[in-house]
Amino acid sequence: PIRWGVVGATTIGREWMIGAMREAGGEVVALMSSDRDRGAAYAGETGIPHATTDLAELLGSGIDAVYIATTNEKHRAQTLAAAAAGKHVLCEKPLALTLADAREMVEACRRAGVVMGTNHHLRNAATIRALRDAVAAGRIGKALFARVFHAVFLPPHLQGWRIKDAAAGSGAVMDITVHDADTLRFVLGDEPVAVTAMTQQGGMGGPGIEDGVMGVVRFRGGALAQFHDAFTTQYATTGFEVHGSEGSLIGTGCMTQRPVGEVVLRTAQGEEALTIAHENLYVRSVTAFQTAVRGEGAPVATGEDGIRSMALALAALTSASTGREAPVEPGI
Ligand code: NDP
């Protein structure tokens, strides 16, 4: 089995990823937390045999790969240390706070010859894959527009650094729009070139921290995509739609961590519910990553994908602050 070191005593680890590593046949060997007591308690609760506060000790504990899920400002240094130690890196999104840092991380992994993945889970959703396959098969003709509905409610146990700590990379754009960016690229099979966006402070985010955003993205092939992301909407539904010259794809309930949702295709022939074989998104992500570590294929979302999703999110923030359309420039 692939032996994992987990960096960060996090909610995502507890709720999804540690279980996913085990279900994918991996072994979770060690945990690193910045706090000894909290790390030990977390390791006990999640059944991880070894806990440390020292990254070098984690990297030296006989592991093959690290899963980095600390707050966003820590991803860079931890990825560079893991790559230098020859460990494969599955890193959470956003990869970093700046594109230069994200590029440095991807380059360090490339030079070290280790696999690097970005944990953009939505590519693993059966709904999102059905949307992508239908677009690629030409079932809606030319894709003209996409609409992403990803306004959610940040539950009380997550109302921490995401809405309070700008130094940790807070805000709805770096948290949610990055996922939209990756999912749009994946479904449309196209690259964004420009974005215009407006952000909102709806009462949850701390001073200067946006808790909602709406925007429009232009893609190279001509498609336009609108996105709506928020932490503040308790009663909204999520969805992902693609509207083409010959049909429309309507995905509902699909912008989520859970394997749920449906996709309907509407054309001149009428309405057809696409067949969706739901599976755990995170198990699928880890399985592909482990396969790549064994030398076959690539992570579902690579380090480059992580750079590209950040490029769109950062451009959306630039647009919101300048009041102008901003170019999307990943620099790779
Ligand atoms: P958490 O807020 O649960 O944990 C982040 C950090 O906060 C931990 O690394 C931990 O530090 C510290 N921490 C946790 N509990 C406490 C506490 N009680 N007191 C003080 N510090 C504490 O983060 P999330 O799990 O929500 O997110 C982690 C990363 O994963 C982010 O990069 C996020 O963007 C990403 N994410 C990705 C998702 C996806 O589906 N791809 C979904 C959710 C998050 P330490 O480790 O040093 O103890």
Boltz pocket constraint, residues with backbone or C-beta under 6 A from the ligand:
constraints:
  - pocket:
      binder: B
      contacts: [[A, 7], [A, 8], [A, 9], [A, 10], [A, 11], [A, 12], [A, 13], [A, 32], [A, 33], [A, 34], [A, 35], [A, 38], [A, 39], [A, 68], [A, 69], [A, 70], [A, 71], [A, 72], [A, 92], [A, 93], [A, 94], [A, 119], [A, 120], [A, 121], [A, 157], [A, 158], [A, 160], [A, 161], [A, 174], [A, 175], [A, 257]]
      max_distance: 6.0
